[in-house]
Amino acid sequence: MNKSLANRAHEIEEWAERHFLDPHGIVYTYIDTETEGPITDSFFGKDQSPICLPGVKPTEWHNYENCSMATAAYMMGLLYRYTVEKDPVALERARRSFGALKYIYEMGKQLEEGFLPKVYGDKFSDQTSTDQVLYVMYALDYFHAYGTVEERAEIDRMMTHIVRFWVKRDYRYKYFWMDNMSWPLNRFPTLLLMAYNHSGDPEFKREYDRILALGVTNEAVESRLYQKRKPDYEPTPFEKKMGAYLIGELEGSVSMGIMEMGYLLKHDPQNPWAKNWKQSIQQQWDEAKLVLVPDGTMYVHVLVDMKTGVSRRMEPGFFREEENSSHTMGDWVGFRFAAGCRSCDSTFIARALVQAHEHMKDPEMDAAARNVFQSLGIKDLRSFYDPDRYLPELQHRTKLYSGDGMSNWLWGYWQGRANKDFGE
């Protein structure tokens, strides 16, 4: 790393401060690349088919779908910058981000304390997801050391209720159109350990031990390809035709898997399952390599040859419905990602590799993370590239700056600096 990259980090933060924050300090999921402001009705045009949910306007979805995640990640970047530079402005902004997360938490009380809603249009909804929960819990946990006595007490209370919401429901809750969905158990050991560390309630520790004993972390957590290589997996007709596995959206699986296992290794290193946690991190990295592009972006989907294990970019013309027409969410137009398109969500992976490097000390991980930070500047933090690889009615997706991409860039860079993996 060099001084110019530190300057880039400051430029990205100041750009985010001007363009990415709503009045409460919540980070928008997307902003318009032309106006550099939140998405408005005029953004889509009559010929476009944007994502929409029942009762949620397309503008509300695009502005707020991942806002809890993006706000939490932005907060982490600010806290790590404060660690490195001791700039009180960074801590002040992180405290404002905490206030934004608390605002979302308080809104969730309309259903039940501990419910972390997706606040489409800056208002309550009954939608949530465990990726939002993980990021918020992670940020609250890290901010705890910087908080006032009152803030620390509030964080302990929030984290306790957030996890209790899921335990009492046996880890089941709706997800978009799916009612009473069973959420992946392998996401919860980390959350349970966090709740135990902040509450001291033995209920969480007993549940943590119970779930681990089920073997939920015995293999690659959040894996895409690893699951398809199991003997009982039946390739889809499309995969059989191509002689390759289709994998995609690895930014989520890699980043969450490494976050989860990294936290467990740091806070429960003597656990008998620890060797599996390190193995899981390695498997996530092996998958991440398949989608990273030399220009610092990532492919949203790739094909992985069943015999050689080599990945390849798909040709234009493939759309996700072809993989499995019975996919639960196959009628959701937002899942029709075009073949081989690129995304700045490589910043998720770069940040995860910074975290993984703490445990693995792998120079290849370090180099891959550096390449993303060195390659992507403000104008590159676009959610999707390559409009020619999209259906005409979806090409608006390449005109979005990503709050997730921006916030993970800052988090990854400043954590790398704080860990002394990177120079200035």
PyMOL commands that set and color helices and strands:
alter all, ss='L'
color gray80, all
select helices_A, chain A and resi 3-19+41-43+58-64+67-85+88-108+120-122+130-146+149-167+185-199+202-213+225-228+237-242+250-267+274-288+320-322+333-335+346-360+363-375+378-380+387-389+392-399+403-418
alter helices_A, ss='H'
color red, helices_A
select strands_A, chain A and resi 30-32+172-175+178-182+244-248+298-299+301-305+311-312+342-343+400-402
alter strands_A, ss='S'
color yellow, strands_A
deselect
rebuild
show_as cartoon
